[in-house]
Amino acid sequence: MEQLQMIWPCARRAMPIIPELAQGYSLRTYHEGDVAPYIELLRRAGFSNWDAAKAQAVLDTVHANGLFFVIHDATQTLVATAAAQNKARQFHPAGGELGWVAADPQHRGKGLGYAVCAAATRRLIEAGHPTLYLLTDDFRLPAIRVYLRLGWIPFLYTAEMEERWRAVCFGLGIEFADLDVTTSPAGL
Protein backbone atom coordinates (compact mmCIF):
# COMPACT_ATOMS: atom_id res chain seq x y z
CA MET A 1 0.00 0.00 0.00
CA GLU A 2 1.25 3.47 -0.90
CA GLN A 3 2.11 5.81 1.95
CA LEU A 4 0.04 8.85 2.76
CA GLN A 5 1.53 12.12 1.58
CA MET A 6 1.24 15.63 2.90
CA ILE A 7 2.20 18.90 1.21
CA TRP A 8 3.41 22.22 2.56
CA PRO A 9 1.12 24.72 0.77
CA CYS A 10 2.74 27.33 -1.47
CA ALA A 11 0.72 30.04 0.29
CA ARG A 12 2.53 29.25 3.55
CA ARG A 13 6.08 29.50 2.15
CA ALA A 14 6.78 32.84 3.84
CA MET A 15 5.29 31.80 7.18
CA PRO A 16 8.03 31.71 9.82
CA ILE A 17 8.07 28.54 11.86
CA ILE A 18 9.72 28.78 15.24
CA PRO A 19 10.47 25.55 17.09
CA GLU A 20 9.05 25.29 20.59
CA LEU A 21 11.25 23.41 23.05
CA ALA A 22 10.38 21.96 26.42
CA GLN A 23 12.63 22.97 29.31
CA GLY A 24 15.65 20.68 29.64
CA TYR A 25 16.01 20.11 25.90
CA SER A 26 18.07 21.76 23.17
CA LEU A 27 17.77 21.79 19.39
CA ARG A 28 20.82 21.36 17.17
CA THR A 29 21.86 20.03 13.80
CA TYR A 30 23.98 17.00 12.93
CA HIS A 31 27.61 16.91 14.10
CA GLU A 32 30.40 14.50 13.22
CA GLY A 33 30.10 11.52 15.53
CA ASP A 34 26.28 11.55 15.56
CA VAL A 35 25.80 8.47 13.34
CA ALA A 36 25.85 5.85 16.12
CA PRO A 37 23.56 7.84 18.47
CA TYR A 38 21.28 8.60 15.47
CA ILE A 39 20.96 4.88 14.72
CA GLU A 40 20.26 4.17 18.40
CA LEU A 41 17.53 6.85 18.47
CA LEU A 42 15.79 5.45 15.39
CA ARG A 43 15.90 1.96 16.89
CA ARG A 44 14.44 3.20 20.21
CA ALA A 45 11.70 4.90 18.18
CA GLY A 46 10.66 1.59 16.59
CA PHE A 47 12.79 1.37 13.45
CA SER A 48 14.48 -1.85 14.55
CA ASN A 49 16.24 -2.46 11.23
CA TRP A 50 17.88 0.98 11.17
CA ASP A 51 21.60 0.69 10.45
CA ALA A 52 24.64 2.63 9.22
CA ALA A 53 23.62 2.22 5.55
CA LYS A 54 20.19 3.74 6.20
CA ALA A 55 21.74 6.57 8.20
CA GLN A 56 24.18 7.25 5.35
CA ALA A 57 21.30 7.32 2.85
CA VAL A 58 19.74 10.13 4.88
CA LEU A 59 23.05 11.97 5.20
CA ASP A 60 23.50 11.71 1.41
CA THR A 61 20.19 13.52 0.76
CA VAL A 62 19.93 15.92 3.68
CA HIS A 63 20.46 19.64 3.15
CA ALA A 64 23.44 21.27 4.83
CA ASN A 65 22.34 21.96 8.40
CA GLY A 66 19.18 20.01 7.66
CA LEU A 67 19.36 17.02 10.01
CA PHE A 68 17.89 18.18 13.30
CA PHE A 69 18.09 16.66 16.75
CA VAL A 70 16.59 17.47 20.10
CA ILE A 71 19.09 16.73 22.85
CA HIS A 72 18.12 15.86 26.42
CA ASP A 73 20.36 18.35 28.22
CA ALA A 74 20.92 16.30 31.39
CA THR A 75 22.19 13.21 29.52
CA GLN A 76 23.26 14.74 26.18
CA THR A 77 21.22 11.96 24.51
CA LEU A 78 19.56 12.41 21.09
CA VAL A 79 15.82 12.10 21.78
CA ALA A 80 14.09 13.38 18.62
CA THR A 81 15.02 13.90 14.98
CA ALA A 82 13.74 15.10 11.61
CA ALA A 83 15.50 15.55 8.28
CA ALA A 84 15.15 18.23 5.60
CA GLN A 85 16.00 16.18 2.52
CA ASN A 86 16.60 17.04 -1.13
CA LYS A 87 14.71 14.08 -2.51
CA ALA A 88 12.90 13.81 -5.84
CA ARG A 89 9.89 11.49 -6.07
CA GLN A 90 6.88 10.99 -8.29
CA PHE A 91 4.80 14.21 -8.10
CA HIS A 92 7.84 16.03 -6.63
CA PRO A 93 10.66 15.99 -9.23
CA ALA A 94 12.50 18.82 -7.44
CA GLY A 95 10.89 18.26 -4.07
CA GLY A 96 12.10 18.76 -0.57
CA GLU A 97 11.07 16.03 1.86
CA LEU A 98 10.47 16.22 5.59
CA GLY A 99 11.71 12.76 6.46
CA TRP A 100 12.71 10.32 9.17
CA VAL A 101 10.83 11.93 12.02
CA ALA A 102 11.29 9.99 15.24
CA ALA A 103 11.18 10.48 18.99
CA ASP A 104 12.43 8.39 21.89
CA PRO A 105 9.34 6.89 23.58
CA GLN A 106 10.68 7.92 27.00
CA HIS A 107 10.57 11.58 25.95
CA ARG A 108 7.27 11.71 24.05
CA GLY A 109 4.55 14.18 24.94
CA LYS A 110 6.92 17.13 25.37
CA GLY A 111 6.54 18.72 21.92
CA LEU A 112 9.93 17.48 20.74
CA GLY A 113 8.56 16.09 17.47
CA TYR A 114 6.96 19.45 16.80
CA ALA A 115 10.28 21.21 17.39
CA VAL A 116 12.33 19.05 15.01
CA CYS A 117 9.59 19.07 12.36
CA ALA A 118 9.28 22.85 12.58
CA ALA A 119 13.04 23.27 12.23
CA ALA A 120 13.25 20.87 9.28
CA THR A 121 10.25 22.51 7.58
CA ARG A 122 11.86 25.92 7.96
CA ARG A 123 15.08 24.55 6.42
CA LEU A 124 13.11 23.17 3.46
CA ILE A 125 11.42 26.53 2.94
CA GLU A 126 14.84 28.24 3.00
CA ALA A 127 16.14 25.75 0.39
CA GLY A 128 13.50 26.99 -2.08
CA HIS A 129 12.11 23.71 -3.39
CA PRO A 130 9.06 24.14 -5.68
CA THR A 131 7.23 21.47 -3.66
CA LEU A 132 7.63 20.31 -0.08
CA TYR A 133 6.21 16.97 0.95
CA LEU A 134 6.33 14.23 3.53
CA LEU A 135 5.39 10.56 3.56
CA THR A 136 3.70 8.88 6.49
CA ASP A 137 1.69 5.83 7.44
CA ASP A 138 -1.98 5.70 8.38
CA PHE A 139 -1.21 4.42 11.90
CA ARG A 140 1.24 7.20 12.81
CA LEU A 141 -1.49 9.34 14.35
CA PRO A 142 0.71 11.30 16.82
CA ALA A 143 3.05 12.32 13.98
CA ILE A 144 0.14 13.23 11.70
CA ARG A 145 -1.31 15.41 14.47
CA VAL A 146 2.04 17.27 14.64
CA TYR A 147 2.15 17.72 10.86
CA LEU A 148 -1.38 19.12 10.80
CA ARG A 149 -0.61 21.52 13.69
CA LEU A 150 2.41 22.80 11.75
CA GLY A 151 0.32 23.47 8.64
CA TRP A 152 1.02 20.46 6.40
CA ILE A 153 -2.05 19.34 4.43
CA PRO A 154 -3.14 15.95 3.05
CA PHE A 155 -2.29 15.33 -0.60
CA LEU A 156 -5.02 13.24 -2.24
CA TYR A 157 -2.87 11.84 -5.04
CA THR A 158 -4.88 8.67 -5.71
CA ALA A 159 -8.57 7.82 -5.62
CA GLU A 160 -8.42 5.92 -2.31
CA MET A 161 -6.61 8.68 -0.40
CA GLU A 162 -9.75 10.52 0.67
CA GLU A 163 -11.16 7.38 2.31
CA ARG A 164 -7.86 6.72 4.07
CA TRP A 165 -7.61 10.31 5.29
CA ARG A 166 -11.19 10.13 6.55
CA ALA A 167 -10.16 7.10 8.64
CA VAL A 168 -7.10 8.98 9.93
CA CYS A 169 -9.28 11.94 10.90
CA PHE A 170 -11.67 9.61 12.72
CA GLY A 171 -8.69 8.20 14.64
CA LEU A 172 -7.58 11.73 15.53
CA GLY A 173 -11.07 12.83 16.53
CA ILE A 174 -11.24 15.58 13.91
CA GLU A 175 -13.57 16.19 10.99
CA PHE A 176 -12.19 15.54 7.51
CA ALA A 177 -14.38 18.40 6.23
CA ASP A 178 -12.46 20.81 8.49
CA LEU A 179 -9.10 20.01 6.85
CA ASP A 180 -7.51 21.81 3.96
CA VAL A 181 -6.63 19.12 1.41
CA THR A 182 -5.12 19.24 -2.07
CA THR A 183 -4.96 17.17 -5.22
CA SER A 184 -2.01 19.25 -6.46
CA PRO A 185 1.62 18.59 -5.50
CA ALA A 186 2.03 22.36 -5.09
CA GLY A 187 -0.66 22.51 -2.43
CA LEU A 188 -3.28 25.23 -2.15
URBELHU-V583462 format. One record per residue. PHI is phi in radians with two decimals (none if undefined). D_FIRST is the distance of its C-alpha to the first C-alpha in Angstrom with 2 decimals. Layout:
phi: (PHI;PHI)
d_first: (D_FIRST;D_FIRST)
//
This chain:
phi: (none;-1.18;-1.30;-1.18;-2.21;-2.27;-2.16;-1.57;-1.11;-0.95;-1.12;-1.72;-1.02;-1.54;-1.21;-1.25;-2.11;-1.91;-1.12;-1.81;-2.06;-1.24;-1.09;1.64;-2.29;-2.29;-1.83;-2.67;-1.70;-1.00;-2.17;-0.95;1.61;-1.50;-1.04;-1.09;-1.13;-1.11;-1.05;-1.06;-1.07;-1.07;-1.15;-1.08;-1.44;1.94;-1.64;-1.12;-1.66;-1.20;-2.54;-1.08;-1.14;-1.17;-1.07;-1.13;-1.07;-1.19;-1.03;-1.23;-1.96;-1.36;-1.16;-0.94;0.95;-2.07;-1.86;-1.80;-2.32;-1.76;-1.88;-1.36;-1.04;-1.14;-1.96;1.04;-1.59;-1.25;-2.18;-2.73;-2.67;-2.73;-2.08;-1.73;-1.90;-1.63;-2.51;-1.30;-2.58;-0.96;1.36;-2.40;-1.10;-2.22;-1.39;-1.88;-1.96;-1.44;-2.32;0.85;-1.45;-2.71;-2.42;-1.14;-0.97;-1.28;-2.12;-1.25;1.48;-2.00;1.36;-1.25;-1.08;-1.05;-1.08;-1.21;-1.18;-1.10;-1.13;-1.18;-1.10;-1.04;-1.12;-1.13;-1.07;-1.05;-1.24;1.38;-1.08;-1.21;-2.37;-2.08;-2.56;-2.51;-1.98;-2.65;-1.93;-0.98;-1.49;-1.52;-1.06;-1.05;-1.16;-1.08;-1.04;-1.08;-1.03;-1.11;-1.04;-1.23;2.09;-1.20;-2.19;-1.09;-1.89;-1.57;-1.60;-2.41;-1.05;-1.46;-1.13;-1.07;-1.07;-1.14;-1.19;-1.06;-1.15;-1.07;-1.04;-1.01;-1.10;-1.55;1.29;-2.18;-1.55;-1.00;-1.08;-1.46;-1.51;-1.36;-2.33;-2.49;-1.91;-1.94;-1.08;-1.48;1.46;-1.33)
d_first: (0.00;3.80;6.48;9.27;12.32;15.95;19.07;22.63;24.76;27.51;30.05;29.57;30.20;33.75;33.02;34.15;31.95;33.99;32.48;33.85;34.73;35.89;39.32;39.39;36.48;36.56;34.16;34.42;32.70;32.11;35.31;36.18;35.77;32.65;30.26;31.02;30.95;27.68;26.08;27.68;26.37;22.71;23.28;25.04;22.17;19.78;18.61;20.61;19.90;21.11;24.01;26.43;24.37;21.45;24.14;25.80;22.71;22.72;26.49;26.29;24.31;25.77;28.53;32.02;32.43;28.75;27.65;28.77;29.75;31.38;34.15;35.74;39.34;41.09;39.22;37.99;34.56;31.33;29.51;26.91;25.36;23.48;23.47;24.36;22.89;23.82;20.52;19.78;16.33;15.39;17.04;19.03;21.32;23.79;21.64;22.33;19.57;20.10;18.49;18.77;20.10;21.43;24.41;26.53;26.28;30.10;30.32;27.71;29.04;31.38;29.55;28.88;25.25;26.62;29.29;27.21;24.67;27.69;29.35;26.41;25.87;29.60;29.52;26.84;29.03;32.04;30.39;30.25;26.83;26.40;22.95;21.70;18.09;15.97;12.39;11.60;9.60;10.33;12.75;14.75;17.19;20.27;18.88;17.66;21.18;22.74;20.90;22.00;25.51;25.76;25.01;21.47;19.94;16.54;15.51;14.34;13.19;11.47;12.89;10.55;10.91;14.36;13.58;11.11;13.86;16.45;15.11;15.16;18.64;19.76;18.90;20.89;23.68;23.72;23.81;21.13;24.17;25.70;23.02;23.40;20.28;20.02;18.62;20.40;19.46;23.02;22.65;25.53)
//
